[in-house]
Amino acid sequence: MPWAAIAKLVLEYQPSQFVVGLPWNMDGTPTLLTDASRAFAAELKARYTRPVALVDERLSSREAEAQLRDA
């Protein structure tokens, strides 16, 4: 994990909280990256003592593509 780069961004922007996308399959089962995302969120919280929100990211890529097309 590029923690040095992340630390630089945290220092520059001073976020009050972090948001981490939590990948799920459409049927609600975890993907191969769900546990890795949770571990990353836990490490962020431990390193920077700020809250971390986990956000369901199902269909987020499709929504972003639709918004770009509409723009």
BAFI-3210 file (N, C-alpha, C; in Angstrom, 3 decimals, decimal comma, padded with zeros to 6 digits):
// residues 71
n [1|2|3|4|5|6|7|8|9|10|11|12|13|14|15|16|17|18|19|20|21|22|23|24|25|26|27|28|29|30|31|32|33|34|35|36|37|38|39|40|41|42|43|44|45|46|47|48|49|50|51|52|53|54|55|56|57|58|59|60|61|62|63|64|65|66|67|68|69|70|71]
n.u [000,857|000,552|001,423|002,959|002,359|-000,367|-000,292|000,835|-001,238|-003,238|-002,081|-001,975|-004,707|-006,212|-008,540|-011,709|-012,894|-012,815|-013,845|-014,589|-015,022|-017,052|-016,974|-019,515|-021,166|-023,912|-025,912|-025,577|-023,583|-020,167|-017,349|-014,170|-012,630|-013,827|-013,087|-010,461|-010,926|-012,230|-010,112|-008,295|-009,760|-009,833|-007,112|-006,648|-008,201|-006,849|-004,266|-004,694|-006,536|-009,212|-012,704|-014,048|-016,068|-017,821|-018,945|-021,427|-020,682|-021,977|-022,977|-021,846|-019,911|-021,350|-023,242|-021,570|-020,562|-022,949|-023,583|-021,434|-021,900|-024,320|-023,494]
n.v [-001,178|002,228|003,977|006,241|008,106|008,389|009,454|011,936|013,155|013,202|014,931|017,252|017,806|017,401|015,729|015,247|012,866|009,577|007,964|004,844|002,704|-000,148|-003,151|-005,209|-008,117|-008,215|-009,748|-009,366|-010,752|-011,019|-009,748|-010,648|-008,564|-007,423|-008,042|-007,064|-004,354|-003,700|-004,195|-002,244|000,056|-000,217|000,041|002,683|004,064|003,363|004,426|007,190|008,082|008,904|008,931|006,335|005,816|003,189|002,503|001,142|000,077|-000,971|-000,890|001,626|002,268|002,002|004,041|006,297|006,242|006,676|009,276|010,666|010,252|011,662|014,220]
n.w [000,000|-000,765|001,540|002,213|000,216|000,680|003,266|002,713|001,253|003,217|005,069|003,521|002,824|005,137|005,949|007,572|007,807|006,320|003,302|002,156|-000,520|-000,581|-002,016|-003,355|-004,582|-006,909|-005,774|-003,117|-001,865|-000,687|-002,581|-004,074|-003,200|-000,990|001,727|001,683|001,290|003,678|005,452|004,599|005,254|008,047|008,625|007,754|009,661|012,013|011,560|011,169|012,965|012,432|011,602|009,509|006,797|005,383|002,195|000,222|-002,931|-005,111|-008,435|-008,785|-010,725|-013,113|-012,726|-012,669|-015,292|-016,695|-015,857|-016,939|-019,660|-019,914|-019,426]
ca.u [000,000|001,379|001,079|003,639|001,564|-001,623|000,037|001,027|-002,572|-003,930|-001,464|-002,348|-006,139|-006,760|-009,941|-012,291|-013,250|-012,505|-014,911|-014,016|-016,010|-017,110|-017,524|-020,411|-021,828|-025,285|-026,781|-025,271|-022,465|-018,900|-016,467|-012,799|-012,014|-014,569|-012,260|-009,315|-011,431|-012,439|-008,792|-007,768|-010,502|-009,366|-005,758|-006,811|-008,694|-005,778|-003,140|-005,022|-007,523|-010,386|-013,734|-014,067|-017,386|-017,811|-020,082|-021,748|-020,392|-022,643|-023,467|-021,259|-019,250|-022,401|-023,808|-020,583|-020,555|-024,188|-023,476|-020,495|-022,604|-025,327|-022,823]
ca.v [000,000|003,449|004,768|007,543|008,993|008,653|010,364|013,270|013,691|013,483|016,151|018,399|018,089|017,317|015,290|014,952|011,451|008,900|007,164|003,708|001,910|-001,550|-003,882|-006,345|-008,645|-007,726|-010,536|-009,035|-011,532|-010,291|-010,024|-010,961|-007,367|-006,904|-008,122|-006,159|-002,994|-003,552|-004,117|-000,923|001,020|-000,360|000,603|004,144|004,522|003,178|005,331|008,621|008,323|009,603|007,963|005,798|005,355|002,182|002,791|000,117|000,655|-001,674|-000,071|002,970|002,474|002,231|005,371|007,293|006,243|007,304|010,719|011,206|010,285|012,709|015,528]
ca.w [000,000|-000,846|002,726|002,197|-000,648|001,383|004,365|002,127|000,943|004,481|005,611|002,676|002,797|006,492|005,938|008,880|007,765|005,068|002,722|001,426|-001,230|-000,184|-003,156|-003,141|-005,771|-007,005|-004,894|-001,730|-001,345|-000,818|-003,717|-003,668|-002,622|000,161|002,939|001,516|001,495|005,122|006,079|004,266|006,073|009,430|008,702|007,684|010,965|012,995|011,274|011,158|014,032|011,915|011,235|008,149|006,356|004,327|001,329|-000,764|-004,239|-006,211|-009,550|-008,815|-012,019|-014,118|-012,477|-013,098|-016,751|-017,142|-015,629|-017,928|-020,956|-019,875|-019,396]
c.u [000,899|001,097|001,763|002,852|000,247|-001,381|000,212|-000,320|-003,342|-003,390|-001,913|-003,823|-006,832|-008,234|-010,440|-012,738|-012,854|-013,741|-014,246|-015,151|-015,907|-017,764|-018,360|-020,883|-023,271|-026,236|-026,482|-024,155|-021,164|-018,143|-015,096|-012,140|-012,720|-013,725|-011,056|-009,739|-011,676|-011,103|-008,154|-008,444|-010,039|-007,972|-005,793|-007,209|-007,603|-004,638|-003,481|-006,091|-008,666|-011,437|-013,617|-015,478|-017,188|-019,087|-020,234|-021,539|-020,980|-023,217|-022,841|-020,561|-020,267|-023,019|-022,849|-020,531|-021,801|-024,135|-022,519|-021,143|-023,590|-024,722|-022,352]
c.v [001,237|004,408|006,127|008,543|009,356|009,642|011,797|013,924|014,052|014,767|017,388|018,779|018,031|016,884|015,003|013,497|010,898|008,137|006,085|002,934|000,451|-002,342|-005,090|-006,836|-008,159|-008,495|-010,315|-009,852|-010,748|-010,688|-010,408|-009,777|-006,826|-006,919|-007,189|-004,711|-002,721|-003,410|-002,755|000,145|000,970|000,241|002,130|004,700|004,435|004,186|006,792|009,013|009,245|008,559|007,542|005,297|004,347|002,355|001,682|000,713|-000,138|-000,666|001,323|003,250|002,743|003,618|006,464|007,384|006,921|008,820|011,353|011,279|011,435|014,107|015,843]
c.w [000,000|000,326|002,756|001,352|000,020|002,527|003,862|001,809|002,207|005,100|004,829|002,828|004,150|006,506|007,351|008,965|006,403|004,609|001,871|000,779|-000,840|-001,313|-002,736|-004,496|-005,759|-006,092|-003,414|-001,111|-001,535|-002,082|-003,177|-002,960|-001,378|001,431|002,868|001,744|002,975|005,860|005,818|005,115|007,528|009,605|008,612|009,053|012,022|012,799|011,507|012,172|013,591|011,566|009,771|007,857|005,241|003,515|000,294|-002,154|-005,397|-007,197|-009,623|-010,141|-013,120|-013,966|-012,943|-014,617|-017,306|-016,977|-016,626|-019,306|-021,013|-019,908|-020,762]
res [m|p|w|a|a|i|a|k|l|v|l|e|y|q|p|s|q|f|v|v|g|l|p|w|n|m|d|g|t|p|t|l|l|t|d|a|s|r|a|f|a|a|e|l|k|a|r|y|t|r|p|v|a|l|v|d|e|r|l|s|s|r|e|a|e|a|q|l|r|d|a]
***
